[in-house]
């Protein structure tokens, strides 16, 4: 009987569904309040027109001024002739960099405006002569305004590089391994164009000025700089090689004879970024210099040398005037299906047009290229010293990447329009009639399929092959065409569609990055044969055999110098080898010389710290360990109470009190903070503007925002606890945020019991779970991915997400920002924005033999100057994605954060609170998560769920307190 009733109800449901589907628009309505208004919302909410995606981009700007003249004039605007300044007090510098002024110094925030009289209307290119003064060691960044407005989107961020060089000759440690030289700034006067920082356009920006008076404003986004002058003029165009050869012949230049000059890659004299340090290659016995088992710094570039605009320069001394060939020994084993591109400059100029794009093809081994290949190019060099500079460029790939970026923006937009109707998990049995609801959907699919197919075809012509790079495009083209032909299948294919669009974003990143490793450059007479790239086969076999044998005797865990005499401490670090190498270099050139204390630094898996400590084989100091370890080791007598040192309070003043809270227990402090990470509110400016929403300041604002987002099938996101790959589940950041903002705490006094059974905690827990039960916020999600697509245009995440999005989401650059988290408005009108923090610590182990030496190391390591240098070198080593989240307050202010973003971080940091660690406290995060899921999955009353699990937490705390005799 029950089965008959079920089938009957199903038949009625199908009949009703069919009737609703027959009424056209009714088929678009979904179950629930949020989905029921989706179709209406899709029609009434103003959306960015597809043609407006690029309306504010440089491409459109050029089209608007197509046909304008390019006057052959030079208009110089002295820096000191500025008309006004806002938000800063620019100063006049009389002498700097070996030159006499006056020059204008501008600061890292505010703006400066100049007035210029344009004698002839047309397109001009703008350059700036500048001197980089001491700042935070990052590139100088400015926003360009003309007549008070940004002329196009790309002008909102223009970069001007600093100059870097090796700080010293390559030295060796006491085990015979080369030590990578530190990169130091080598400031000098430069003149640089206002050009695209992403490398999408080969030429400097062309700016249109009508005849008459105009203003040029530079808004400081990052770093101070001294400005000599701005110049409006035209970039010099290099001749074609054929024309240059005719000039050579007319001038009587002749080939030289018998010369071969080799310049080692690691000897680059200048570089545009500190990431371009010399590196080690042990893949071939033909690299120079070479050793079978020891580390030799013998190449440069590699993956670090991949970003458009980065350059390296070498000095070469030629013995006589005449014509030479240029060869490069390189390895490009990363970009299969495309090639890595470089531009060659000699003495600051492109010698001829063909040197704008030098292709370096894929191969797994080293290669030798002679520029010009079958008919090598000849370069005229006068006797003496010349500079050879290789710069990363995109060449013919640039317009293809721009096309794909534009396509990604449009496909993300149409995806958002679709999910406004279907939601992110469409009903597979419903016909949404999307071709009627999203009227431009099929047109967009066909247009973008044609666009991407053209890109794939052009890529095949450029590379001469079909590869994984074209496969991504072909897959997207197939899906778009098939969805255009069969629109009824779109809802069931939305998930794969989103994945494929994400694949296009990854494609952009992989193609835009142009890695290249260089062993050496060769300048040779035409009659001299170029060196071979690879060693003979018998040398390669011998290399592999001896390398294998050496692996049994070499200690690859120890970093740098190793000492077993004098005052020596052992430090363990659990991060990567690059980070450990930076730290060891800093130790050897600052800490050891200053203190006379040697440090044996070892790279280990920190999971062995506990057994090693128990067996007496552990280190004196462990770095970069989790927040739960210091107190847990301290209560077991395995860690030293650092507060017993007489100058502890001066050291503790380097940090916010919130950073020290996890390491305090019963009056002792068992660790020093290294990193401190806390949540921020991330939001998509474009989508909020599209929906008419403001950035939420309070939770009431969030409550008002969520229905608007859900009406368009978008979501607000709260942070979730990391539950995979962590030994201890931390208390959920969202719950901690609400609890602290309400004035609650996790534990009662002295950590004797959990305070989650308090009335405040109960209210915070209900508020937290209501977001998921009543407002249906997502429980599992990939925030960066869904933030990029716009499915989650507003969300709370650790501030380090900023670094990831900056590097990995180029298609939405300039479309998002972050701000302090929402809070609770107080009676006096202020907003309380408390939030919890996480981080890592440095701890001194109890069995350290020389505790005074270990304490001096901890003081040095957490000092401002050390943290700043480590942070800058890590960012230099690995790029902006590795920006170091130091806990040292003064050091944080000197890391290369853009001024506006740092101000937002400062505002939130004032509200950050630490979560204390107590015996048995590892149950808090675990059972808080259990209570949360009990409410979500079983519909349990929030008070009952939390109260039951608090009893379990208290039992464990009591057991641990008894175990460690804490109540005696």
N, C-alpha and C positions, 0 to 999 in steps of 0.2 A: 504493500500500500504506500509506504514512504517513497519507494522508487517511482511509482506512478505519479505521486504528487510532485516529485522533483522534475520528472520529464514534462509534466504539465506546466509547471512554473517556467521551465526553460523555453517551452514553445511560446508562452505568452510574452516572455521577455524578447524573444526573437521577433515576434509579430510587432511589438511596440517599437523595437529598434528599427524595423523596416519602415514603419509608418513615419517615424521621426526622420529617417534618412530620405524619405520621399519628399519632404518639405524643404529640400535644398539646404539653407543655412542652418537648420536645426541639427543637421548631421555633424556640425562642427562643435557642438556643445559637448562638454565632458562632464563626468561625474564630479560632484563636489562644488563648493562655492567658487574656489579659485579657478577651476577649469570652465565653469559655466559662463564666466564673463570674458573668456579668452578671445573668442572670435570678435566680440564687440570691441575689446581693447585693441585688437590688431587693426581694426578699422579706424578707431578714433584717436589712437596715440600717434602723435607726429613722429614719423621715421625719417632718417636721413635718406634722401633720394640717392639711388645708385650712382647717378652721374655726379653727385656731390662728394663722393668718397675722396676723389683726388682734387676737388675744387680748390682746396687750400694748399695743394702740394706744388712743388717746383715745376713739375711737368706742365700743369695748368697755367702757372704763372708765365712760363715761356710762350705758351700758345696765345695767351692774351696779348703778349707784346711781340708776336711774330711779325717780322718785317721791319721792326725798329732798327735804326742805324746803330752802329758801334763806333762812336766818334774816336778818332785817333788823337786823344788828348790825355794829359796827365794832370790831375787835380790833386794837389797835396794839402792835407789838413793837419797842421801841427797839433800834437796832443795837447799842448798847453793853451791852445786857442779855444778850449771848450766854452760853451755858452752857459751851461748850467749843470748842476748835479743834484741828485736826490738820493737820500738814504746813505750817503757817504760824504766824507770830506777829502776829495782828492788833493794830493800834495805835489808840489813842484820839486823835482830832483835835479840838482845842478850837474852832478857827475855820477856815472855808474857804468860798469862794464868797460872801463877804459876809454869812455867817450864823454865829451862835455855837452851839457844840455843847453837849454832847459828841457826836461822831460816831465811827463805826467805820470804819477803813481796812482793807480786805481785799486780799490780794495775788493774783498771777496763778496761784498753785498752792496746793493745800491746801483745807481746808474749814472752815466755821464752822457751829455748831449753836446754835439757840435752842430754849428750851422754852416752850410756850404752853398755857394752860389754856382749853379750849373750853367755854363755858357751855351751848351748845345744839347738838345734832347736826345736821348738814346740809351742804349744798354752799356753799362760800365761794369767792370770787375773791380772788387774791393780787396785791398791787402792792408796788412797792419805790420809795422815794424815795432818789435817789442823786445823787452828784456825780462825773463822770468825771475822774479825775486823770490826769496824764501817763503814757502807756504807749506802745504801738506803733501808735496811731492806728486801731485796728480796733474794732469793736463789742465791748462787754463780754459775755462768754459765761459762763453758769453752768448747772450741773446741779442740779435740784431733787430733794431726797430728803424724804420724809415718813416719820417713824418709821424712818429708816435705809434706806428702799427708794425707788426711783424709781416713782412711782405709775403711770406709763404711759410708753411709749417716747418720745413727743415731749418729755416733761419732762427728757430727758437733755441737751437743749441749748436754752437760753432766751437770747435776745439782748436787750441793752439798748443803744440807739444813743448815739453821741456827737453833738454839735451842730457844724455846720460853717457857715462863711460866706465870702464873698469877702474875700481878704486886702487888697485895695485897689480903688480905682476902676479902671474899664477904661481902660487907657492905649494909646498908639499907638507903633509903631516908626517908624524914620526913613524908611520907605517908605510911610507912611500907613495901615498895616494895624493893626487892633485887636489887642491882646495879651490873651489870656485871663487873667483874674486868678487868682492862686494861691488854692487853698482852704486855709483855716486853721481850726483848731479854736476854737470859741467856747464853752468849758465853762460850764455853768449847772446849777442844781438842776433835776431832772426827777422826775416820778413816772410810772412805766411799769408796765403790767400784765405778769404772767406769761402770755404768749400764744404761739400757734404762730408760729414764725419763718418758716414756709413760706407763711403766709397761708391755710391750708386751713380755718381756723375763724374766723368773724367775731368771736366773743365771746372774752374772756379765758377761760383754763382755769377750770373749776369743780372744786374739790378737796373731797373728802369728808373730814370730820372727825367722829368720834363724840365725845360729851360726855366730858370729862376731859382729862388731860394728854397732849400730843403733842410731838414734836420736828420742827423744820423745819431742814433742812441745805442750805446752798448750797456746792456744790463748784466751785472756780474752774477754769475751762477756758482762759480767755484774759482778760488785762488786769486790772489792779488797779482798785478802785473804793471810794469812800467812801459808806457807807450811813448814812442818817439813821434810817429805820425801815421795817419791813415792816408791811403792813396787810391783814387779812382782812376783806373787806366785799363789797358787791354793786355791780356797775357800774350807773351810772345809765342808764335806758332813755329815749331821746328820744321825744317825742310824734309822732303822725302830723301831716302838714301841715294836714289839715282841723281837727284839734283846736287846732293853733297859731294858725290864722286866727281861730278863735273867741276865743282869748285876746287876739289883737291887737285885735279889735273891742271886746271887753269893756274893754280898757285904753285905748281911744280912739286907737290909733295910726293915722296917716293917711299916704298917699303923699306923697313930696316932689315938687318940681317943678323942672325945668330944670337938673339936675345930671348931669354925666357925668365920672366920674373913671377915668382909665386908668392901670394899673400895668403896667409892662413886665416880661415874664417874667424877663429876665436880671437884674432888680433884686431877686430873692428874697433875703430877709434871713437866713433860716436854712434849713438842709437837714439831712437825716438821714445823708447820706453825701457824702464828697468827690467821688464820681463825678458828682454833680449840679451840675457847673460850667456856666456860660453857654456857649452854642455859636453857630455861625454857620449861617445859612440864606441861600442865594442863589438859591432857586428862584422867588421872586416879588418884583416891585418893591413889593409892598404890605407887606412886613415892615418893622418899625421897630426901629432905623434901617436905612437902605438905601444901598448904593453899588453902582454897576454893575460895578466891577472890584476894588475894595479889599475886604479882609476886614472885616466888621462883626460884632461880637458882639451878636446881636439876638434870640436865642431861648434857651430852656432846656429841658432834658429830653431828648427823643428816645429813642434806644435805651438810653441809660444809665439812664433813669427807667422801669424796667420791672419791678423786683423787688417783690413784695408787702411792704408795710411801709415802703417808702421814701416820704418826703414832702418837700414844699417849702412854705415859708410866705412870705407877702408882707405888708407893712404898707400899709394904706390909710387915708387921713384923709378923713372925711366932714364936710361943712360944717354939717349940721343933723340933729337927731333926725328919724326917720321911716322909711318903708318904701322899699326900693330893690330893683331887679332886679340880678342878677349875670350877666355874660356872659363867655365865654372864647373867645379866638381860638386854634385848635389845628390840628394836623395829625396824623392817625393813618393812615399809609399802609403799615402793616406787617401788622396783623391782619385779614386778609380772612376773612369767614365767622363771626367773633365780634367783639366790641368790647372796647376798652380801658376799664377801670373805675377811677374815682377816688371817694374819700370826701371831702366838704367839711366842714372844721371852722372855726367862727368863734369866735375867742377861746378856743380849746382845747376846744370842745364841738360835737357834732353839733346843728345847729339844729332838725332834725326827721328822722324816720326815713328819708324818701326820699333824703336826702343821703348815706346810707350807700353807695349804689350809683348813680353817675352814669355813664351809658354814653357813650362817644365812638366813633362809628361810623366805619367804614373809608371813606376817599376819598383819591384821589391828590393832591389840592390842599388848600389851607388852608380851614378852615370856621369859622363863627362860631356858637356855641351860646348860647342864652339859657336858663338853668336853668328847667325847667318847660315849655319849648317853646311850644305853642299858648296855654296859660294859664300864663304865667311865674309862678314862685314869687316871693313878696315877702318880703324879709328886713328885720327891724327892726334898725337900727343907730343908736346914740346918737351925738351929735356928738363928734368926736375921732378917736383912732387905734384901729384894730382890726386883728387878725391874721386873714388868710385862709390856711388850710392845706389843701392837696390831698394825699391819701395814696393810694398804690397799693393797691387791694384786688381780690379775685377775685370778690366778689359771688356771683351765682348759679352761677358757674362752679366755685366751690370744691368743692361736693359731687360735681360731675361728675369733677373731677380726682382726688378721693379714690377714687371708684369705679374709675377707670381704673388708678390706682396699685395698688389692691388686685388688680385683674384681672391686671396685669402680673406681680405677685408670684406669683400662683397659676399663671399660664400658664408662667412660667419654671420653677416647681417641677415641673409636669407634664412640661415639656420635658426636664428633667434625669432624671425617672423613665423617660421613653421612651428617651433615649440611653444609659441604664444597660443597656438590653437591646439596642438596635440599633446603638449607636455613632453617631458623627456622620456617617458615610458608610455608610448601611445597604445591604445586598445587595438590589438591585432584584428579584431572582428568588426571594426567600425570603418566606414568609408568617410573620411573627413572632407572629401572633395576639395583638396588643397589647391588644385588648379583654379578654383573659383574663389577660395578664401584668400590666397596669396596670389594675386593676379599676375605679378611679374615673375613668379617662380620658374615657370618653364622657360621663359625668355632668358632669365639669368643662367639657368642650367646650360642652355645651348650656347649662349654667348661665352660663358667661362670655359666650356668644353673646347670651343674653337680657339680661345685664347691660349689655354694650356697645351692644346695639341700643337699650336704654332711654336710655343716655347720648346716642347719636346723635340720637334723636328729641327729647329734651329740648333738645339743642343747636340743632336746627332750629327749635324753638319760640322759643328765646331770641333767635337771630339773624335769624329770619324767612327763611332761605335755606339751600339746600344748597351746600356748598363743599368745598374740599380738606380742611377740618377734619373734616367728617362722612364724607368719602370714605375716609379712613384707617380709621375705625371700621367703616364698611360692609364694607370689604374683609376685615377681620378677622372680622366676623360671618359673612360668606359662607363663608370658609374653615373656621371652627370648626364650622358646621352641616354642611357637606359632609363634613368628616372624621368628625363624629359619625355621619353616615348611612353613610359608607363607610370604616370604620376600617382596612380593608386598604390604603388609599391613604396612610395616615399616614407610613410610612417614606419613600416617594418624595417627600413634600411637606415633610419636616422642614426643609430648607434655607429654603424660602419661608416656612414657619411662623416660623422664628427671625427672618427679616427683618421679617416683619409685627409680631412682638412688639417688636422693636427700634423699628419705626415708631411703636408706641404710646408707647414711652419718649420718642421725639422729639416726639410729639404733646403729651405732658404738658409738656415744656419750652416748646414754642412757645405753648401756650395759657396757661400760667402766667405767661409774660412779657407784661407789659402796657405797651408803650412808648407815649409821648405827648409831643409837642413843643408848647410854648406860646409864642406871640408876646407876648400881653398879656392881662390880665384887665380887665374893665370893671365898675364899680359905677355904676349909672345910675338916675335917677328913672324911674318908669313911663311918663312922657309923652315921654321922649327916645329917639329911634331908635338902635339899636345900629350900630356901624360895619360896613361891608362887609368880608368876609374877603379878597376878591380885588380886584386892580386892574382897571380897564377893559381891554378887549381891545387897544386901541391901545397902552397902556402895556406890556402883556405882550409885544407884538411888538417894540416899541422896546427892551425889556429884553433879549430874545434876540439881537437884531441887535448892539447895542452890546457885549454880553458876548462875542460871537464876535469882534468886532474887537479888544477889549481882550486876548483870549487871545494875540494875536501880540506884545504889548508887555510884558505882566506876566511877571515872573520867579517862577514857582511852585515852583522848586527850592530857592531860598534861604529860610531860616526866620528871622523876626524881623529885628532891626537888622543892616544890612550896613555895614561900614566899610572904607575904602580909605586911611586915614591913621593915623598913630601906630603903636603896637605892635599888630599885627594878625596873627592866625593863621587858617588855613583848616582846618576840621574836616569830614570826610565821615562820614556815618552812613548805614547801609543798611537801617534798619528802617522802620516806618511813619511817616506824618506826625504822628500823635498823639504817638509817642515822641519824635520830633525836636522837636516843639513844647514838650513838657515840658522836655527838655534845654535848649533855647534860653532858655526862661523862667528856668531855674535859672542859666544862664550870665549872663544880663543882670541878675539881681537879686542875685547873690552873687559870681561869679568876676570879672566885669569891674569892679564897684565896688571889690573888694578888691585887685586887681592892676593896674588900669589897662590891661589887655590886652583888646582887642576880639577877638571870635571871629565869623568868617563861617561859619555852619553850613549845610551843603548836604546835601540828601537825594538820594542817588544809588544807582544799581545797582552793587554792589561788584564786579561782573564787569568793570567798566571801570577798576578800580584799577590793574591791571598795565599796560595800554597807556597810561593817563594818566601813571603814574609814569615809564615809559620815555621818554615824549615831554616830560617836564618840566612837565606840566600838572596833576600830582596834588596832593593836599592836603599840609598839614604833618603832620596826624594823621588816622588812620583808626580808627574805633571799630567794635566788634562784628564783628570778622572771625574766621574760623575758626582753629583751633589750628595748622593746617599753614602758615599764611602767614608769621608773624613770622620763624621760622628760615629759611625758604626765601628770603624777601626779604633777611634778614641775610647769608646766605652769598653772595648776589649783590651785596652792597654797597648795597642799596636801602633798608635799615632801619638805624636808629641803635642802637648798643649802649647800652642804658640804664644798664648797670652802671658806666659811666664817670662818671656824675653823682655828686658827693660824698655826697649824702644818699640814695643808692639803697637801702642796707641798711635804713634806717628805713622806707622805703616798702615794701620787700619783706616786712617783718615783718607787714604787714597781712594776708598770705595764708598759707595752708598751703604748705609746700614743694612738695607735689604739684601745686599750681596753677601753679607757675613752671617745672616740669620741661619742658613742651613748648616753652618759649620760651628755654631755655638751649642754647648751642652753643659749644663750644671756649672756655669761660670767659666768654662774653658772654651778655647777656640782651636779647632783641630785642622783647619785648612785656610788657605788664602785664596780669594776669588781670582780666577783668570778671565773667564768669560761670563757675561751676564746677558741673557736673552729674554725679551719680554714681548708681548703681543702689541700689534698696532692694527688700526682699521684701514684696510685697503679698499679702494673704490675706483670704478671706471667713470671718469669724468664724462665721457661721451654718452654713455648709457643713462646716467643719472640726468644729464641735461635733456636727453631724448624723452625721458619719462617725467620730466618736470619735478625731480626730487632733489632735496638738499642733502648734504652730508649729515648723517644723524649725530646729534650731540648727546642725547639721553636715550635710555631704553624706551621711553615713551615714543621718541622719534622712530626707533626701530620698529615698535609695534605698528605705527602708522605706515611705515615703509613696506613691511612684509606683504600685506595684502596687495599693494600696487605691484610689487615684483611678481607675486604669485599669479596675479591676474594675467600677467604676460608670461607665465610659466618660467619665471626666473626665481632665484632663491637668495636668501641671506645665509651666510655661513658662520657658524661658531667653531672655535678650534676643538679638535678631538685629541685625546691623549694618545701618544705614540705607544702602541701595544705590541709591536713586532720588533724583534731585535734588541730589546732593552731588558736588562736584568730586573729592574724595579719599575712598576707602572706608577708614574707620578700622578698626583691629583689633577683632575681635569682643569685646564686653564680657564674655561668658561665658568665652571662652578667656583673656582678660586676668585675669579673676578667679581662675581655677584656677591659671594660671601664677604669679601673684604670691603666692597662698596657699601654693604649693609652694616658694617661694623663688627662682623663676626670673626671667628678664628677657627683653626683646625683642632687645636688642643687647649685644654685647660692649663692652668698654671703649672709650669715645670714638666709638662708633657705626661702627667700621670694618667690622663684619660682623654679620649676623643671629645671634642666640643661639637661634633656634628649632630648631637642630639639636642642642642640648644634651639630655642624658638627661632633665633636669627638664621641658623643653619637650615632649619626646616623650611623657612620661607625662601631662602636662596635656592635650596634644592628643588622646591616646587616650581619656582620661576624658571630654573634651568630646564627641568624636564618638560615644562609646558611649551617651551620653544619647539620641542619635537613631537609632543602628543597633540597639542592644540594648533600649533602653527606649521607643523609638518616640515621642519627644517631637515635637510639631508643629514643622515647619520654617517655615511661613508662617501667620500668624494676625494678627487684629486684637485685640490684648490688651484694650483697654478694653471692646470689645463682648462678647468671650467671658468677660471677668471679670464683667460685668453679668449675663449669662445664667447664670453658674455653670459653664460648660463648662471654664473654667480658673480654679478657685478659689484657686490659689496660683501666683504667678509673680514673676519678677524684672524690673523695669523702672526707667527713670530716675525719680528722686523727683518730677520735675515732673508725672508722671502723677497724683499726688495732687491737684494743682490741677484737672486735667481731670475726674477722677471726682467731686470735691466739687461741681462746678458741673453736670456733664452726666449724672450718674447719681443723680437724686433718689430713685429707687425703692429703692436699696440703702443709703441714708444710715444710718449707725449700724451697718451690718452688716459693715464691713470696716475694716482698719487696715493699717499698714505697720511693718516692723521691719528691723533690720540683716540683711544677706544671710547665708546659711549659710556655714560655714567649716570649717576642718580643726582638729580638737582636737590640742593640743600635749601633750608629755610632762608638763608641769606642770599640765595640766587646763584651761588657757585655750584659747580658740577664736580662731584667726587668721582674720580676715574681710576680707583685702585685696581691693580692687576698684579698677579704673581709673576715671578721670574724663574728661569732655569739657568743652568750654566755649568761650568767646570771649575775644578779647584786644583791647587798644588798642595801636597801634603808631605810632611816630614815623618818618616817611619821611626819607631821607638829605638830600633837597634842601630840607628845612625851613630857611628863612632865619634865623629867630630861634629857635634850639634851646632857649635858656633859657626863653623864653616858652612854647614847646611843652611843655617838661618841667614847668613850673608848672601847665599845664593838666592834664597826665596825673596829677600829684600831687593836684590838686583833684578830678578825676573819680573817682579810685579811693579817695578819702578816705572814712572811715566815714560822716560826716554827709551827704556828697553821695550816696553809695550808698543810705543809708537813705531820704533824701528822694525820690530817683528811684524806688526800689522802692515806697514808699508811694503816691507819686503815680501810678505805673503801675497799681497795684492799685486805687487810687481811680478811675482813668480807665477801666479795662477789667474790673474785678472780680477776684475771687479766682483766676480761671483764668489771670490774667496775673501771678501772684506772681513776683517777680523773684529768680532764683537767683544772687544775688551771690556773688563769690569772696571778698569782704572778710569775714573771720571775725567781727569785732565787729559789722559791719552786719547780718550774717545773724541775730544774736541779737536785733536790734531790729526785724526785720520781723514782721508779724502772724501768726506761726505759733502754733497752739495749743500750750500748754506741753508736753503729752505727746508730740506729734508732733515738736516741736523737740528734745526729749531723745533721741528715736530717731535723728534726723538727726545730732545731735552724736556719738552713739555710733558711727555708721557713718563719719562724716567722719574720725575718728581713724585709720581703716584705709585711707583713699583714697590711691592712688598715681598719679602722672602717667605718661603714655606719652611717652618722648622723641621728638623729631623729628630725623631725620638726613637727609643727602643721599641721595636715592633711597628714602627711607622710605615714600613713597606706594605702593611695591610691596608693603609688608608686609601691609597690610590686604587688598589685592587678591588676593595669592597665598595668603594664609592662607584666604581664602574659597574660592579655587580648590581648595586641598588638601582643605578640608572637603567640598566638593561632589564631589570625586573619590572620596572615601571613601564618601559617601552614595549616589552614583549608580552608581559602577562597582565598588563593593565592594573598592577598592584597600586594601592593607595601610597602616595609618596611618603607620608609619615611612617606608615607601617614598614615600607621597604627600607627606608634609611635607618629607622630605629633598630630593626632586626640586624642589619649589617654593622651598625655601631657597636652592638654587643659583641660581635666577633672581633672587631678592631680592639675593643677594650680588653677582651680575653688575651689577645696576643700581646698587647702592651703590658698587662699584668705578668704574663709568663716571662717576658724579657726583663722586666724590672726585677723580678725575683731571681732570675738567672744571674743578673749582674749586681745583686745585693744593693739596689738603689734606694730601697725604702728602709734600710737598717740604720 
